[in-house]
Amino acid sequence: MADTGLDTKDIANLSFEEAMAALEQVVAKLESGNAPLEDSINLYTYGTKLKAHCEAKLKDAQAKIEKITLDAAGNATGTEPLDVE
């Protein structure tokens, strides 16, 4: 596999920021056009796994966000899940 700096099994242990940085490196390597075909395929596969990890982290974060509900007078009455769609 192309030198990605991380083993695929390590992706699950990355923070969102670490995974995004790794994904940016993968994209830069692919965009350079200097990697042999097999390395490019491996980098692309690794990148898709990083992307899925980032999406899962974002989905998890969105699930934890709540919005404050207000009554007619503008007073906070509680919270409910944030509708992100």
Biopython code that builds the backbone (N, CA, C, O; Angstrom):
import numpy as np
from Bio.PDB.StructureBuilder import StructureBuilder

atoms = [
    (1, "MET", "N", (0.847, -1.187, 0.000)),
    (1, "MET", "CA", (0.000, 0.000, 0.000)),
    (1, "MET", "C", (0.881, 1.234, 0.000)),
    (1, "MET", "O", (1.985, 1.219, 0.544)),
    (2, "ALA", "N", (0.400, 2.284, -0.600)),
    (2, "ALA", "CA", (1.127, 3.547, -0.587)),
    (2, "ALA", "C", (1.332, 3.992, 0.848)),
    (2, "ALA", "O", (0.534, 3.673, 1.729)),
    (3, "ASP", "N", (2.410, 4.732, 1.075)),
    (3, "ASP", "CA", (2.699, 5.188, 2.433)),
    (3, "ASP", "C", (1.690, 6.256, 2.837)),
    (3, "ASP", "O", (1.801, 7.415, 2.436)),
    (4, "THR", "N", (0.707, 5.854, 3.631)),
    (4, "THR", "CA", (-0.314, 6.791, 4.100)),
    (4, "THR", "C", (0.020, 7.306, 5.478)),
    (4, "THR", "O", (-0.595, 8.258, 5.959)),
    (5, "GLY", "N", (1.001, 6.677, 6.123)),
    (5, "GLY", "CA", (1.373, 7.095, 7.461)),
    (5, "GLY", "C", (0.549, 6.420, 8.540)),
    (5, "GLY", "O", (0.927, 6.451, 9.712)),
    (6, "LEU", "N", (-0.559, 5.816, 8.174)),
    (6, "LEU", "CA", (-1.410, 5.122, 9.140)),
    (6, "LEU", "C", (-1.909, 3.827, 8.536)),
    (6, "LEU", "O", (-2.126, 3.724, 7.329)),
    (7, "ASP", "N", (-2.082, 2.860, 9.384)),
    (7, "ASP", "CA", (-2.680, 1.605, 8.981)),
    (7, "ASP", "C", (-4.195, 1.820, 8.945)),
    (7, "ASP", "O", (-4.721, 2.610, 9.730)),
    (8, "THR", "N", (-4.889, 1.141, 8.061)),
    (8, "THR", "CA", (-6.342, 1.291, 7.940)),
    (8, "THR", "C", (-7.043, 1.052, 9.273)),
    (8, "THR", "O", (-8.027, 1.726, 9.576)),
    (9, "LYS", "N", (-6.556, 0.108, 10.072)),
    (9, "LYS", "CA", (-7.205, -0.193, 11.349)),
    (9, "LYS", "C", (-7.078, 0.964, 12.331)),
    (9, "LYS", "O", (-7.840, 1.037, 13.295)),
    (10, "ASP", "N", (-6.121, 1.877, 12.102)),
    (10, "ASP", "CA", (-5.929, 3.024, 12.988)),
    (10, "ASP", "C", (-6.950, 4.142, 12.755)),
    (10, "ASP", "O", (-7.066, 5.042, 13.586)),
    (11, "ILE", "N", (-7.673, 4.104, 11.672)),
    (11, "ILE", "CA", (-8.623, 5.170, 11.344)),
    (11, "ILE", "C", (-9.646, 5.355, 12.461)),
    (11, "ILE", "O", (-9.986, 6.489, 12.799)),
    (12, "ALA", "N", (-10.131, 4.283, 13.027)),
    (12, "ALA", "CA", (-11.157, 4.359, 14.072)),
    (12, "ALA", "C", (-10.686, 5.126, 15.295)),
    (12, "ALA", "O", (-11.506, 5.642, 16.054)),
    (13, "ASN", "N", (-9.390, 5.207, 15.493)),
    (13, "ASN", "CA", (-8.841, 5.893, 16.658)),
    (13, "ASN", "C", (-8.566, 7.377, 16.409)),
    (13, "ASN", "O", (-8.168, 8.093, 17.327)),
    (14, "LEU", "N", (-8.776, 7.842, 15.179)),
    (14, "LEU", "CA", (-8.480, 9.232, 14.837)),
    (14, "LEU", "C", (-9.600, 10.170, 15.268)),
    (14, "LEU", "O", (-10.780, 9.826, 15.207)),
    (15, "SER", "N", (-9.208, 11.353, 15.699)),
    (15, "SER", "CA", (-10.197, 12.402, 15.928)),
    (15, "SER", "C", (-10.658, 12.902, 14.561)),
    (15, "SER", "O", (-10.053, 12.581, 13.538)),
    (16, "PHE", "N", (-11.721, 13.681, 14.554)),
    (16, "PHE", "CA", (-12.202, 14.244, 13.299)),
    (16, "PHE", "C", (-11.106, 15.068, 12.636)),
    (16, "PHE", "O", (-10.876, 14.946, 11.433)),
    (17, "GLU", "N", (-10.427, 15.911, 13.419)),
    (17, "GLU", "CA", (-9.398, 16.791, 12.872)),
    (17, "GLU", "C", (-8.214, 16.005, 12.298)),
    (17, "GLU", "O", (-7.672, 16.361, 11.252)),
    (18, "GLU", "N", (-7.823, 14.943, 12.986)),
    (18, "GLU", "CA", (-6.727, 14.106, 12.495)),
    (18, "GLU", "C", (-7.111, 13.408, 11.190)),
    (18, "GLU", "O", (-6.313, 13.332, 10.257)),
    (19, "ALA", "N", (-8.337, 12.905, 11.140)),
    (19, "ALA", "CA", (-8.803, 12.224, 9.934)),
    (19, "ALA", "C", (-8.913, 13.196, 8.766)),
    (19, "ALA", "O", (-8.580, 12.842, 7.635)),
    (20, "MET", "N", (-9.373, 14.410, 9.026)),
    (20, "MET", "CA", (-9.459, 15.413, 7.958)),
    (20, "MET", "C", (-8.069, 15.771, 7.432)),
    (20, "MET", "O", (-7.883, 15.920, 6.224)),
    (21, "ALA", "N", (-7.102, 15.908, 8.327)),
    (21, "ALA", "CA", (-5.733, 16.221, 7.912)),
    (21, "ALA", "C", (-5.162, 15.086, 7.054)),
    (21, "ALA", "O", (-4.511, 15.333, 6.039)),
    (22, "ALA", "N", (-5.412, 13.850, 7.471)),
    (22, "ALA", "CA", (-4.945, 12.696, 6.697)),
    (22, "ALA", "C", (-5.630, 12.656, 5.341)),
    (22, "ALA", "O", (-4.995, 12.350, 4.332)),
    (23, "LEU", "N", (-6.924, 12.963, 5.310)),
    (23, "LEU", "CA", (-7.666, 12.978, 4.056)),
    (23, "LEU", "C", (-7.126, 14.064, 3.123)),
    (23, "LEU", "O", (-7.014, 13.844, 1.917)),
    (24, "GLU", "N", (-6.795, 15.220, 3.670)),
    (24, "GLU", "CA", (-6.217, 16.293, 2.855)),
    (24, "GLU", "C", (-4.886, 15.861, 2.255)),
    (24, "GLU", "O", (-4.586, 16.203, 1.111)),
    (25, "GLN", "N", (-4.084, 15.113, 3.013)),
    (25, "GLN", "CA", (-2.811, 14.610, 2.490)),
    (25, "GLN", "C", (-3.042, 13.612, 1.360)),
    (25, "GLN", "O", (-2.329, 13.627, 0.356)),
    (26, "VAL", "N", (-4.032, 12.753, 1.525)),
    (26, "VAL", "CA", (-4.356, 11.778, 0.486)),
    (26, "VAL", "C", (-4.773, 12.503, -0.788)),
    (26, "VAL", "O", (-4.311, 12.164, -1.877)),
    (27, "VAL", "N", (-5.636, 13.490, -0.655)),
    (27, "VAL", "CA", (-6.102, 14.248, -1.821)),
    (27, "VAL", "C", (-4.931, 14.938, -2.505)),
    (27, "VAL", "O", (-4.841, 14.929, -3.733)),
    (28, "ALA", "N", (-4.039, 15.532, -1.733)),
    (28, "ALA", "CA", (-2.879, 16.216, -2.313)),
    (28, "ALA", "C", (-2.003, 15.239, -3.093)),
    (28, "ALA", "O", (-1.529, 15.556, -4.184)),
    (29, "LYS", "N", (-1.790, 14.045, -2.527)),
    (29, "LYS", "CA", (-0.974, 13.044, -3.218)),
    (29, "LYS", "C", (-1.645, 12.603, -4.513)),
    (29, "LYS", "O", (-0.987, 12.444, -5.541)),
    (30, "LEU", "N", (-2.956, 12.407, -4.454)),
    (30, "LEU", "CA", (-3.678, 11.988, -5.659)),
    (30, "LEU", "C", (-3.678, 13.083, -6.716)),
    (30, "LEU", "O", (-3.518, 12.808, -7.905)),
    (31, "GLU", "N", (-3.858, 14.329, -6.276)),
    (31, "GLU", "CA", (-3.895, 15.448, -7.225)),
    (31, "GLU", "C", (-2.536, 15.715, -7.861)),
    (31, "GLU", "O", (-2.467, 16.253, -8.966)),
    (32, "SER", "N", (-1.460, 15.346, -7.179)),
    (32, "SER", "CA", (-0.127, 15.582, -7.728)),
    (32, "SER", "C", (0.112, 14.747, -8.980)),
    (32, "SER", "O", (0.883, 15.135, -9.858)),
    (33, "GLY", "N", (-0.552, 13.601, -9.054)),
    (33, "GLY", "CA", (-0.392, 12.737, -10.221)),
    (33, "GLY", "C", (0.930, 11.997, -10.252)),
    (33, "GLY", "O", (1.264, 11.379, -11.263)),
    (34, "ASN", "N", (1.690, 12.045, -9.168)),
    (34, "ASN", "CA", (3.008, 11.414, -9.139)),
    (34, "ASN", "C", (2.998, 9.990, -8.608)),
    (34, "ASN", "O", (4.014, 9.299, -8.693)),
    (35, "ALA", "N", (1.891, 9.540, -8.071)),
    (35, "ALA", "CA", (1.834, 8.194, -7.503)),
    (35, "ALA", "C", (1.567, 7.181, -8.619)),
    (35, "ALA", "O", (0.774, 7.444, -9.524)),
    (36, "PRO", "N", (2.229, 6.027, -8.552)),
    (36, "PRO", "CA", (1.925, 4.962, -9.513)),
    (36, "PRO", "C", (0.460, 4.536, -9.383)),
    (36, "PRO", "O", (-0.175, 4.774, -8.355)),
    (37, "LEU", "N", (-0.057, 3.917, -10.415)),
    (37, "LEU", "CA", (-1.473, 3.550, -10.457)),
    (37, "LEU", "C", (-1.908, 2.739, -9.245)),
    (37, "LEU", "O", (-2.931, 3.048, -8.635)),
    (38, "GLU", "N", (-1.150, 1.709, -8.886)),
    (38, "GLU", "CA", (-1.548, 0.869, -7.752)),
    (38, "GLU", "C", (-1.575, 1.678, -6.458)),
    (38, "GLU", "O", (-2.486, 1.512, -5.647)),
    (39, "ASP", "N", (-0.592, 2.550, -6.255)),
    (39, "ASP", "CA", (-0.577, 3.401, -5.068)),
    (39, "ASP", "C", (-1.757, 4.360, -5.082)),
    (39, "ASP", "O", (-2.352, 4.631, -4.039)),
    (40, "SER", "N", (-2.098, 4.873, -6.254)),
    (40, "SER", "CA", (-3.240, 5.782, -6.355)),
    (40, "SER", "C", (-4.535, 5.087, -5.975)),
    (40, "SER", "O", (-5.383, 5.670, -5.299)),
    (41, "ILE", "N", (-4.689, 3.853, -6.405)),
    (41, "ILE", "CA", (-5.886, 3.077, -6.054)),
    (41, "ILE", "C", (-5.936, 2.854, -4.546)),
    (41, "ILE", "O", (-6.989, 2.997, -3.925)),
    (42, "ASN", "N", (-4.791, 2.503, -3.962)),
    (42, "ASN", "CA", (-4.736, 2.280, -2.507)),
    (42, "ASN", "C", (-5.007, 3.576, -1.749)),
    (42, "ASN", "O", (-5.717, 3.574, -0.743)),
    (43, "LEU", "N", (-4.446, 4.672, -2.227)),
    (43, "LEU", "CA", (-4.695, 5.969, -1.594)),
    (43, "LEU", "C", (-6.173, 6.333, -1.671)),
    (43, "LEU", "O", (-6.746, 6.827, -0.700)),
    (44, "TYR", "N", (-6.785, 6.091, -2.819)),
    (44, "TYR", "CA", (-8.210, 6.387, -2.993)),
    (44, "TYR", "C", (-9.047, 5.555, -2.019)),
    (44, "TYR", "O", (-9.975, 6.071, -1.397)),
    (45, "THR", "N", (-8.723, 4.285, -1.890)),
    (45, "THR", "CA", (-9.448, 3.408, -0.968)),
    (45, "THR", "C", (-9.287, 3.891, 0.465)),
    (45, "THR", "O", (-10.254, 3.936, 1.226)),
    (46, "TYR", "N", (-8.063, 4.252, 0.830)),
    (46, "TYR", "CA", (-7.788, 4.773, 2.166)),
    (46, "TYR", "C", (-8.556, 6.080, 2.380)),
    (46, "TYR", "O", (-9.114, 6.310, 3.453)),
    (47, "GLY", "N", (-8.579, 6.917, 1.368)),
    (47, "GLY", "CA", (-9.302, 8.189, 1.453)),
    (47, "GLY", "C", (-10.794, 7.993, 1.658)),
    (47, "GLY", "O", (-11.415, 8.735, 2.418)),
    (48, "THR", "N", (-11.375, 7.012, 0.995)),
    (48, "THR", "CA", (-12.813, 6.770, 1.175)),
    (48, "THR", "C", (-13.113, 6.298, 2.593)),
    (48, "THR", "O", (-14.167, 6.612, 3.146)),
    (49, "LYS", "N", (-12.189, 5.548, 3.178)),
    (49, "LYS", "CA", (-12.379, 5.110, 4.572)),
    (49, "LYS", "C", (-12.245, 6.294, 5.533)),
    (49, "LYS", "O", (-12.985, 6.395, 6.511)),
    (50, "LEU", "N", (-11.296, 7.186, 5.246)),
    (50, "LEU", "CA", (-11.154, 8.395, 6.060)),
    (50, "LEU", "C", (-12.403, 9.258, 5.955)),
    (50, "LEU", "O", (-12.879, 9.793, 6.956)),
    (51, "LYS", "N", (-12.934, 9.394, 4.738)),
    (51, "LYS", "CA", (-14.140, 10.198, 4.520)),
    (51, "LYS", "C", (-15.317, 9.615, 5.307)),
    (51, "LYS", "O", (-16.066, 10.357, 5.942)),
    (52, "ALA", "N", (-15.480, 8.310, 5.269)),
    (52, "ALA", "CA", (-16.576, 7.666, 6.002)),
    (52, "ALA", "C", (-16.410, 7.886, 7.508)),
    (52, "ALA", "O", (-17.391, 8.102, 8.220)),
    (53, "HIS", "N", (-15.182, 7.831, 7.982)),
    (53, "HIS", "CA", (-14.917, 8.062, 9.406)),
    (53, "HIS", "C", (-15.298, 9.494, 9.781)),
    (53, "HIS", "O", (-15.927, 9.723, 10.814)),
    (54, "CYS", "N", (-14.916, 10.454, 8.942)),
    (54, "CYS", "CA", (-15.252, 11.857, 9.209)),
    (54, "CYS", "C", (-16.767, 12.060, 9.213)),
    (54, "CYS", "O", (-17.301, 12.751, 10.080)),
    (55, "GLU", "N", (-17.453, 11.460, 8.246)),
    (55, "GLU", "CA", (-18.909, 11.582, 8.188)),
    (55, "GLU", "C", (-19.558, 10.990, 9.434)),
    (55, "GLU", "O", (-20.517, 11.557, 9.957)),
    (56, "ALA", "N", (-19.051, 9.865, 9.913)),
    (56, "ALA", "CA", (-19.600, 9.241, 11.123)),
    (56, "ALA", "C", (-19.372, 10.136, 12.340)),
    (56, "ALA", "O", (-20.254, 10.272, 13.189)),
    (57, "LYS", "N", (-18.185, 10.746, 12.425)),
    (57, "LYS", "CA", (-17.901, 11.652, 13.538)),
    (57, "LYS", "C", (-18.841, 12.856, 13.505)),
    (57, "LYS", "O", (-19.341, 13.280, 14.547)),
    (58, "LEU", "N", (-19.085, 13.411, 12.312)),
    (58, "LEU", "CA", (-19.999, 14.551, 12.194)),
    (58, "LEU", "C", (-21.424, 14.164, 12.564)),
    (58, "LEU", "O", (-22.120, 14.912, 13.251)),
    (59, "LYS", "N", (-21.853, 12.995, 12.105)),
    (59, "LYS", "CA", (-23.210, 12.530, 12.423)),
    (59, "LYS", "C", (-23.372, 12.360, 13.919)),
    (59, "LYS", "O", (-24.409, 12.715, 14.480)),
    (60, "ASP", "N", (-22.355, 11.821, 14.569)),
    (60, "ASP", "CA", (-22.379, 11.640, 16.017)),
    (60, "ASP", "C", (-22.462, 12.990, 16.722)),
    (60, "ASP", "O", (-23.216, 13.153, 17.682)),
    (61, "ALA", "N", (-21.691, 13.946, 16.244)),
    (61, "ALA", "CA", (-21.707, 15.283, 16.847)),
    (61, "ALA", "C", (-23.068, 15.948, 16.662)),
    (61, "ALA", "O", (-23.580, 16.588, 17.580)),
    (62, "GLN", "N", (-23.651, 15.797, 15.477)),
    (62, "GLN", "CA", (-24.965, 16.390, 15.215)),
    (62, "GLN", "C", (-26.027, 15.784, 16.119)),
    (62, "GLN", "O", (-26.943, 16.479, 16.559)),
    (63, "ALA", "N", (-25.908, 14.502, 16.396)),
    (63, "ALA", "CA", (-26.889, 13.837, 17.252)),
    (63, "ALA", "C", (-26.818, 14.370, 18.680)),
    (63, "ALA", "O", (-27.800, 14.297, 19.418)),
    (64, "LYS", "N", (-25.676, 14.899, 19.067)),
    (64, "LYS", "CA", (-25.510, 15.409, 20.422)),
    (64, "LYS", "C", (-25.939, 16.864, 20.568)),
    (64, "LYS", "O", (-26.129, 17.354, 21.681)),
    (65, "ILE", "N", (-26.088, 17.538, 19.456)),
    (65, "ILE", "CA", (-26.476, 18.944, 19.510)),
    (65, "ILE", "C", (-27.977, 19.043, 19.770)),
    (65, "ILE", "O", (-28.770, 18.322, 19.164)),
    (66, "GLU", "N", (-28.350, 19.923, 20.656)),
    (66, "GLU", "CA", (-29.760, 20.140, 20.947)),
    (66, "GLU", "C", (-30.077, 21.610, 20.755)),
    (66, "GLU", "O", (-29.214, 22.476, 20.899)),
    (67, "LYS", "N", (-31.300, 21.867, 20.435)),
    (67, "LYS", "CA", (-31.706, 23.266, 20.343)),
    (67, "LYS", "C", (-32.578, 23.614, 21.546)),
    (67, "LYS", "O", (-33.304, 22.771, 22.074)),
    (68, "ILE", "N", (-32.491, 24.836, 21.953)),
    (68, "ILE", "CA", (-33.283, 25.319, 23.086)),
    (68, "ILE", "C", (-34.656, 25.716, 22.574)),
    (68, "ILE", "O", (-34.774, 26.437, 21.583)),
    (69, "THR", "N", (-35.687, 25.246, 23.248)),
    (69, "THR", "CA", (-37.040, 25.621, 22.873)),
    (69, "THR", "C", (-37.488, 26.796, 23.737)),
    (69, "THR", "O", (-37.151, 26.885, 24.918)),
    (70, "LEU", "N", (-38.251, 27.689, 23.125)),
    (70, "LEU", "CA", (-38.727, 28.889, 23.809)),
    (70, "LEU", "C", (-40.247, 28.906, 23.816)),
    (70, "LEU", "O", (-40.890, 28.399, 22.896)),
    (71, "ASP", "N", (-40.814, 29.494, 24.863)),
    (71, "ASP", "CA", (-42.260, 29.683, 24.892)),
    (71, "ASP", "C", (-42.589, 30.994, 24.178)),
    (71, "ASP", "O", (-41.693, 31.672, 23.675)),
    (72, "ALA", "N", (-43.877, 31.348, 24.136)),
    (72, "ALA", "CA", (-44.321, 32.549, 23.421)),
    (72, "ALA", "C", (-43.679, 33.820, 23.955)),
    (72, "ALA", "O", (-43.521, 34.789, 23.213)),
    (73, "ALA", "N", (-43.309, 33.831, 25.217)),
    (73, "ALA", "CA", (-42.691, 35.014, 25.823)),
    (73, "ALA", "C", (-41.183, 35.044, 25.613)),
    (73, "ALA", "O", (-40.518, 35.998, 26.016)),
    (74, "GLY", "N", (-40.643, 34.005, 24.983)),
    (74, "GLY", "CA", (-39.214, 33.960, 24.737)),
    (74, "GLY", "C", (-38.404, 33.341, 25.846)),
    (74, "GLY", "O", (-37.177, 33.437, 25.849)),
    (75, "ASN", "N", (-39.066, 32.712, 26.783)),
    (75, "ASN", "CA", (-38.369, 32.050, 27.887)),
    (75, "ASN", "C", (-38.002, 30.623, 27.495)),
    (75, "ASN", "O", (-38.779, 29.928, 26.839)),
    (76, "ALA", "N", (-36.821, 30.198, 27.900)),
    (76, "ALA", "CA", (-36.382, 28.839, 27.617)),
    (76, "ALA", "C", (-37.270, 27.852, 28.366)),
    (76, "ALA", "O", (-37.502, 27.993, 29.567)),
    (77, "THR", "N", (-37.762, 26.852, 27.639)),
    (77, "THR", "CA", (-38.634, 25.854, 28.255)),
    (77, "THR", "C", (-38.011, 24.467, 28.273)),
    (77, "THR", "O", (-38.541, 23.570, 28.929)),
    (78, "GLY", "N", (-36.920, 24.270, 27.584)),
    (78, "GLY", "CA", (-36.270, 22.962, 27.544)),
    (78, "GLY", "C", (-35.447, 22.829, 26.287)),
    (78, "GLY", "O", (-35.132, 23.815, 25.620)),
    (79, "THR", "N", (-35.102, 21.592, 25.974)),
    (79, "THR", "CA", (-34.339, 21.308, 24.765)),
    (79, "THR", "C", (-34.987, 20.165, 24.014)),
    (79, "THR", "O", (-35.754, 19.379, 24.570)),
    (80, "GLU", "N", (-34.663, 20.095, 22.753)),
    (80, "GLU", "CA", (-35.097, 18.984, 21.908)),
    (80, "GLU", "C", (-34.010, 18.733, 20.882)),
    (80, "GLU", "O", (-33.177, 19.606, 20.639)),
    (81, "PRO", "N", (-34.002, 17.554, 20.273)),
    (81, "PRO", "CA", (-32.962, 17.270, 19.271)),
    (81, "PRO", "C", (-33.007, 18.293, 18.136)),
    (81, "PRO", "O", (-34.079, 18.726, 17.716)),
    (82, "LEU", "N", (-31.850, 18.662, 17.660)),
    (82, "LEU", "CA", (-31.753, 19.587, 16.547)),
    (82, "LEU", "C", (-32.123, 18.884, 15.263)),
    (82, "LEU", "O", (-31.567, 17.829, 14.957)),
    (83, "ASP", "N", (-33.043, 19.441, 14.507)),
    (83, "ASP", "CA", (-33.437, 18.883, 13.209)),
    (83, "ASP", "C", (-32.477, 19.426, 12.166)),
    (83, "ASP", "O", (-32.567, 20.592, 11.784)),
    (84, "VAL", "N", (-31.552, 18.581, 11.700)),
    (84, "VAL", "CA", (-30.525, 19.041, 10.771)),
    (84, "VAL", "C", (-30.882, 18.761, 9.321)),
    (84, "VAL", "O", (-30.124, 19.138, 8.427)),
    (85, "GLU", "N", (-31.986, 18.126, 9.064)),
    (85, "GLU", "CA", (-32.344, 17.822, 7.674)),
    (85, "GLU", "C", (-33.443, 18.690, 7.174)),
    (85, "GLU", "O", (-33.859, 18.558, 6.023)),
]
sb = StructureBuilder()
sb.init_structure("model")
sb.init_model(0)
sb.init_chain("A")
sb.init_seg("    ")
for serial, (resi, resn, name, xyz) in enumerate(atoms, 1):
    if name == "N":
        sb.init_residue(resn, " ", resi, " ")
    sb.init_atom(name, np.array(xyz, "f"), 0.0, 1.0, " ", f" {name:<3s}", serial, name[0])
structure = sb.get_structure()
